[in-house]
């Protein structure tokens, strides 16, 4: 297996392939066998769906800002869950978002001690220190609205049960 190559199909949907028969140092392989990797195409599509839903909720047009917002809220949520509940919650995320969710995670340091609503919103706000127009509470509600459409009700009940009462209201 060599480089991963991305091709667009006629419908604009990404398809992911890997190229076989490439030896290290080959610049121009003579024989390429393309193999579709549906799991990668699927996770990209699902991630885009989550981002589009959040962009709609926030009435934003900036996909990078939307990604930062989703990431900030999911990280604030993650850091307030137990290790076991973090794994249960993450299992329902698309593969690409699951990787982002775990990025920078320190399981030995969770759940964080300060589990107040203010601390949660401060965590979210830090991702937008350069953009004071972002309301971290509104963003949190919007992210949780999107999450609730994709994560099972039972899992959301488990997350709510772990959160202290003041934080539960952020989870809708």
C-alpha positions in Angstrom: 0.0 0.0 0.0 1.3 3.4 -0.9 -0.2 6.9 -0.9 -3.9 7.5 -0.4 -5.4 9.2 -3.4 -8.7 11.0 -3.4 -10.9 11.0 -6.5 -14.1 12.9 -7.1 -16.9 10.9 -8.8 -19.4 12.5 -11.2 -21.8 13.2 -8.4 -19.2 15.2 -6.4 -19.0 12.6 -3.6 -15.5 11.8 -2.5 -14.3 8.3 -3.0 -11.2 7.1 -1.3 -8.8 4.7 -2.9 -5.4 3.3 -2.2 -2.9 2.5 -4.9 -1.4 -1.0 -4.9 1.9 -2.1 -6.5 3.9 1.0 -5.7 7.4 0.5 -4.4 9.1 3.0 -2.1 10.9 5.5 -4.3 8.7 5.0 -7.4 7.5 8.3 -8.7 5.6 6.9 -11.6 4.2 3.4 -10.9 3.6 1.4 -14.0 0.6 -0.5 -12.7 -2.0 1.0 -10.4 -4.8 -1.0 -8.9 -7.4 1.3 -7.4 -9.5 0.0 -4.5 -12.4 1.9 -3.1 -12.5 2.3 0.7 -16.2 2.8 1.4 -15.7 3.3 5.2 -13.7 6.5 4.5 -16.1 7.9 2.0 -19.0 7.2 4.5 -17.3 8.9 7.4 -16.5 12.0 5.4 -20.1 12.2 4.3 -21.5 11.7 7.8 -19.1 14.3 9.2 -20.1 16.8 6.5 -23.7 16.1 7.5 -23.0 17.0 11.1 -21.2 20.1 10.1 -23.9 21.2 7.7 -26.5 20.7 10.4 -24.5 22.8 12.8 -23.9 25.5 10.2 -27.6 25.7 9.7 -28.3 25.8 13.5 -25.8 28.6 14.0 -26.5 30.3 10.7 -22.9 30.3 9.9 -21.3 30.0 6.5 -17.8 29.3 7.6 -17.1 25.6 7.7 -13.8 26.0 9.6 -15.5 28.0 12.3 -18.2 25.4 12.5 -15.7 22.6 12.8 -13.9 24.6 15.6 -17.2 25.0 17.4 -18.1 21.3 17.2 -14.7 20.3 18.3 -14.7 22.7 21.3 -18.1 21.6 22.6 -17.3 17.9 22.1 -14.0 18.3 23.9 -15.7 20.1 26.8 -18.2 17.3 27.0 -15.6 14.6 26.7 -13.5 16.0 29.5 -16.5 15.9 31.9 -17.3 12.2 31.3 -15.8 9.2 32.9 -13.4 7.1 30.8 -16.1 4.4 30.3 -18.8 6.9 29.3 -16.4 8.6 27.0 -15.9 5.4 25.1 -19.6 4.6 25.0 -20.4 8.1 23.7 -17.6 8.1 21.1 -18.7 4.7 19.7 -21.8 6.5 18.2 -19.8 9.2 16.5 -18.7 8.9 12.8 -15.2 7.6 12.6 -13.7 10.9 11.5 -15.4 12.8 14.4 -14.4 10.0 16.8 -10.8 10.7 15.9 -11.3 14.4 16.5 -13.1 13.7 19.7 -10.2 11.7 21.1 -7.5 14.1 19.9 -5.6 15.5 22.9 -7.5 13.4 25.4 -5.9 12.6 28.7 -7.9 9.7 30.3 -5.9 10.0 33.5 -7.2 13.6 34.0 -10.9 13.0 33.6 -13.5 13.9 34.6 -12.2 17.4 35.2 -12.8 18.7 38.8 -14.6 21.9 37.9 -17.8 20.6 36.5 -19.8 23.9 36.5 -21.7 25.4 33.7 -19.3 28.4 33.7 -16.2 26.2 33.4 -17.8 24.2 30.5 -18.7 27.4 28.6 -15.2 28.9 29.3 -13.7 25.8 27.7 -15.8 26.4 24.6 -15.1 30.1 24.6 -11.3 29.5 24.6 -11.6 28.1 21.1 -13.0 31.5 20.0 -10.8 33.9 22.0 -10.2 35.7 18.7 -13.9 35.9 17.9 -15.9 37.4 20.8 -19.1 37.3 18.6 -19.4 33.6 19.3 -21.8 32.9 22.1 -20.5 29.7 23.8 -23.9 28.8 25.3 -25.8 29.2 22.1 -23.1 27.2 20.3 -23.3 24.4 23.0 -27.1 24.2 22.6 -26.7 24.0 18.8 -24.0 21.3 19.0 -26.1 19.3 21.4 -29.2 19.6 19.2 -27.1 18.1 16.3 -25.6 15.4 18.6 -29.1 14.4 19.8 -30.2 13.7 16.3 -27.4 11.2 15.8 -26.7 9.7 19.2 -29.2 7.3 20.8 -31.5 8.6 23.4 -30.2 6.0 25.8 -26.7 7.2 25.4 -27.8 10.8 25.9 -29.6 9.7 29.1 -26.4 8.1 30.3 -24.4 11.3 29.7 -27.0 13.4 31.4 -26.9 11.1 34.5 -23.2 11.7 34.9 -23.4 15.5 34.6 -24.1 17.6 37.7 -27.6 19.2 37.6 -26.4 22.7 36.5 -24.6 21.1 33.5 -27.6 19.0 32.5 -29.4 21.9 31.1 -26.7 22.3 28.4 -27.5 18.9 27.1 -31.1 19.8 26.2 
